[in-house]
Amino acid sequence: MSTETRTPEKAARVRPRWWNRLPVLQQLRQSVGLQRGMLVVGLVITSVFVLVAIFAPFVAPYGYNQLRGPDGLFGAQQPPGPDHLLGTTVGGYDVLSRVIWGAQTALLVILVAIVLSVFIGIALGLLSGYIGGWFDRVTIVIADAIYAFPSLLLAIVAAIVISGGQSSLWGGILAAAISITVVFIPQYLRVVRAEVVRVKSEAFVESARVIGASNRRIMFRHVLRNSTRTLPLVITLNSSEAILTLAGLGFLGFGIEPSAAAEWGYDLNKSLSDVTSGIWWTSIFPGLAIVLVVLGITLVGESLNDLADPRLRARRKPAKTPAQAVAAEKPVAREEMGDVV
Amino acid sequence: MATHDTAVDIRGLRVSFDTDGGTVEAVRGVDLQVAPGEVLAIVGESGSGKTVTSRSILRLLPETATVKGAVLVGGEDVVRLDAARLRQLRGTQAAMIFQEPSTALNPVYTVGWQIAEGLRAHGKYTKKQARERAIDMLRKVGIPEPERRVDDYPHQFSGGQKQRIVIAMALALDASVLIADEPTTALDVTVQAEILDLLRRLRDEYGTAIVLITHNMGVVADLADRVAVMYLGEVVETAPVRELFAAPKHEYTKKLLAAVPRVELVERAAPESAAAEAVVEATGLEIEYPGRLGKKPFRAVHGVDLRIGLGEVVGLVGESGSGKTTIGRAIAGLAPVTGGSLRVLGTEMRGVKEREFRAKRRELGFVFQDPATSFNPLLTIAECVAEPLIVHGLASSAADGRDRVDELLDAVQLGGAYGDRYPHELSGGQRQRASLARALALDPKLLIADEPTSALDVSVQARVLELFEELQERFGFASLFITHDLAVVDRVAHRVVVLHRGEIAEEGPTDRVLGAPQDPYTRRLLASLPVPDPDEQARRREALAALQREAG
């Protein structure tokens, strides 16, 4: 019976289901109006990109390095037609297939780059913010020095060092990803460090210290989890930057050879001479792919940014329900809704 | 028009906010009138809508607010004014004094410039005229040597002087209505008395109408002519100040007045164990904070002798900057001891290594001032309270220590269901009770409470103090109770230590120090404390003035 008597207390506090508390979905439910529109468009574009990348082998009509079909060679610079919906490139590849397979390369690069830079960046930011002192100063100076470097130049150097001039799928992806990682680590470091420094002086960290908790426990249990709230935003914005850097590398000729994988920047580079001779399909479609993916991810990032800030967030206009009327009556319930009482 | 007998006329005001959780009604149907030369105090707990009501007089509300009803200031309805006219009206008709003077002033401009800025926004002034007017205003609010100080920056003034400057800014354009939102909450009692005097003079000499928002009933008794009590967005009672204190009509008003702590001088003998064993013993304690490059270090505490016996509650009283919090932090090992000796639970704290002290920490609890920030927002209350158990190896996880946690939460009157909530789902008072539970988790010998009730409403404060007394009797821990509020000390402490500028001004049994203070500073401190009784407060005001004349 004792559980029965406690139920009203528990029932009064309905916690949203776990899937509604996931980072992006929660914001989607919260958003209204233009902000919701931006977020939805961004999410649609991004998920189409991810789906295409995952299912590239099934979606693409040909392989990325396929030059001949059952009827022999495709032929170079064929205009769009029934056999090749978006035409063929100067090298004789199918443009549509290259664009689709390119999504896979781009997604892999984003994932590897983000995973590497997030882990290293967070670890360094946590340490330098929490420990402070000379370690902090040295880390920040190095991070600033990397900031000062033109990122594309750095990426080129990294690409040469890593791949040694050779080109393979993973070699190329890793080269691009690692060079992007090097450029991005300082960003994560800065963001996390700033939060850690702020959180470190909060009373709950001091209270953990008074209790006698060890530094490691304070760092991971109390500081780290309270310092990562801006990360989803930085991650989305960095993913779009990662694509641009990859495309830039490919365009400059430090990308992945067409026999190893499809890469939008490389295709753009090769289509340079086509533009003047009126062959538009070889440059438009890879370019469009880059623009759309960057746009989609940036839209997600920007609207997450707006939604995270209570001052920028648009809110639903009064929708009177009995539950809300009750909530307005009870101060505790109001606090639960995030109201500043 | 009714402009002759009312400075502000609020009719049927309703304010609601759009929040993520839907619409919240902060103010529902408030009617209030303020006459010229009258001080109307609006009192109520946090969240009662008193600040929103007062801010709507200047329409200083966030964009998410929806305002209905009418707010007439000088015959014009602020709710319906367009932006240009509203801007003209702000400053010239009604002006605002903010709670925290140090954040209301821009640190990169001189105070003279900031006063002149208001003038320039509403008329043509030459540089010279504006400066003269600024000097004039500074003189009016009692800043010494205004000709010289007009070129000083905000950080060169003390907290009380900054609040005077904020008042000067509000007065620069002869506003007929002043809205003072907790104007003295951030100030010490002695400074508070001066600011209240200044506001009283403004009312008497210039006929300014003042809307005073406060939760301090002593301040109300001292300054207000009429009082409006707000509760959950409604005015539950409006009455002249004497009538309200003598015969409160509404239940809530009665409760509110009963909860106000008063100095009652109860004799409270320290337990016998106190004399035998000391948990804290400081001799000639000095604490310095290193100065910036090339500056002398700042000495926060010097030459303090302090002893806390086993099971004894010592109240540490002082104004801001007196070093009281620093001493508390030094005892908890959060601030380094730079001179003298400080023994806590048998460990010498001067030059102590955290590793050596860590084992002793299970005998030490700490309650922080602000319950809102002293809990990790991502852990439930039960997990937070279980932290000390886990850290000291008494429980392997939060679930493992749950029985003990429930026991503790029961002891602070937070039934088991509260344990599963997150800190932001609790009210301030509930959080501070959970904070007590966490501090007591390891059954400590010594509890340091750093202003545990100053962030709470009076009614909540009364409950927390009651609970503290009860727990102290039950568990018998020794305690250092740090506070600026003499009435609070009177409730809990066996012995009182009064700190003044890092040194002990006076110490002794609570009833002796508060009943018959010897030190002139203690006397001034006691006399500055406003009491919630208008007639007695008037007498005390005279006594304080006499004391100050005496001191010169």
Interface residues (C-beta under 8 A of the other chain):
Chain A: R6 E9 K10 R13 Q30 E202 A203 F204 E206 S207 A208 R209 V210 I211 G212 A213 S214 R217 R221 H222 R225 N226 R313 R315 R316 K317 P318 A319 K320 T321 A323 Q324 A327 A328 E329 P331 V332 R334 E335 E336 M337 G338 D339 V341
Chain B: S16 F17 D18 T19 D20 G21 G22 T23 V24 E25 S46 G47 T64 T66 L232 A332 G333 L334 R358 A359 R361 R362 L364 G365 F366 F368 Q369 D370 T373 S374 F375 N376 P377 L378 E387 P388 V391 H392 G415 G416 A417 D420 R421 H424 E425 L426 S427 S435 R438
